[in-house]
Amino acid sequence: MTTSRFLQIHTLHSYSAALLNRDDSGLAKRIKYGGAMRTRVSSQCLKRHWRLADDPHALLKIAGAEDAFRSRELVTLKVLEPLSASYKPLTLAVLNDTFQKHVYGDKGTDKKSRQTLLLGAPELRWLAKEADSLAPQIEAALSAPNSDATDKKAVAQALKDADGILKPWVSDKKNNLSTLREQNALNAGLPAALFGRMVTSDPAANIEAPIHVAHAFTVHEEETESDYFTAVDDLKRDEDDSGADTIQETELMSGLFYGYAVVDVPGLVSNLTGCERPEWTSADRTMAAEVVHNLIYLIAEVSPGAKLGSTAPYGRAEMVLVEAGDRQPRSLSAAFRTPVRADLYAALKASAEHLATMDRLYETGEARRTLHPMNEDVFRSAPRGSLREIAEWAKAAVLNGEATR
């Protein structure tokens, strides 16, 4: 048995004639490694697809999971818009200034200056409830008999009275996001508990990510080409105006990608339960175990990709290697510092040889499971199984705090 403090998930995915992740100029993302240019898929892209996957193993299908929303308009769309049918526009405008600053900081009233923020559904429900409780008081102040809309002084006084209602609330609820987080670990939503978040207006509400994801890159030099394509007008009748109606160009790539992710199991359990203890019961570990189980499926089966309609970039991992241990993780990316052939067996052999070298040098003793299609047992220290068997093995490793060899 091996203590499962860290779970490491390695994969090899193959894609052809696709454009998985684009940069600001619309080209495939790249990274130079070992003196050779590689095609790359960013960790942000990977995490977003895993987080939003409509899949039998979707993270939000886990019992007790709460969703979260990432936006600069959380207050506008999730807090105040539901109140628009019940209160006057001026009432909502006064609430808007206060709540935008409360959530996004001092510059929150300017949409362009707001940080894109991740808030959990329970946090947003709480904010909406608070706004709904304050709105009648604000509306009463703004509708007082002396608040003649044509009298600027009267309007100013009404706004001052409304401000007097809001200031005590702001002072009392100054650190409400961090307070909510302490009351219930999942108030920030499951995505934040897994992938972390930063809140500049309430730093105590920041969450450290227990799931660490590397940028995936091709194990060989980049394989790209410029794709010239046209669109023809089906209804064109003028013979003198023949040819394409639209001519465009895009970049396509093919490649075998190495992917790597790490799960800090104590950090994950702590984020999901809200408690930090040296030992947890199986009950405390239950949700973390389900997360790891589903995450392995998502990493292996969910493809990132732009241009779905024209490239169908769907593929499943041709290699999955999961390791459990208590030493600092290490990726196998160095196996590909010198590019290998664009061939699955070459990539498997390089990663297995590098892993064997690390075992000989450091003797860290991880327990492992793997899947790949070769007849040969490439990873001699990792028993082979199906994806279901590997996901169940990892789930048990989290649930029990130990992994079987």
Sequence and secondary structure as in RCSB ss.txt:
>XXXX:A:sequence
MTTSRFLQIHTLHSYSAALLNRDDSGLAKRIKYGGAMRTRVSSQCLKRHWRLADDPHALLKIAGAEDAFRSRELV
TLKVLEPLSASYKPLTLAVLNDTFQKHVYGDKGTDKKSRQTLLLGAPELRWLAKEADSLAPQIEAALSAPNSDAT
DKKAVAQALKDADGILKPWVSDKKNNLSTLREQNALNAGLPAALFGRMVTSDPAANIEAPIHVAHAFTVHEEETE
SDYFTAVDDLKRDEDDSGADTIQETELMSGLFYGYAVVDVPGLVSNLTGCERPEWTSADRTMAAEVVHNLIYLIA
EVSPGAKLGSTAPYGRAEMVLVEAGDRQPRSLSAAFRTPVRADLYAALKASAEHLATMDRLYETGEARRTLHPMN
EDVFRSAPRGSLREIAEWAKAAVLNGEATR
>XXXX:A:secstr
 EE SEEEEEEEEEEEEEB SB TTSSB EEEETTEEEEEE HHHHHHHHHH  STT GGGSTT   EEEES HI
IIIIIGGGTTTS HHHHHHHHHHHHHHHH TTTTSGGGS  EEEEHHHHHHHHHHHHHHHHHHHHHHT TT  TT
 HHHHHHHHHHHHHHHHHHHHHTTTHHHHHHHH GGGG HHHHHH B  TT GGG B  SEEE  EEESSS EEE
EEEEEE  TT   GGG S SEEEEEEEEEEEEEEEEEEEHHHHHHHHHS   S   HHHHHHHHHHHHHHHHHHH
H    B HHHH      SEEEEEEESS    SGGGGSS   S HHHHHHHHHHHHHHHHHHH    EEEEE S S
S  STTS B  HHHHHHHHHHHHHHSEE  
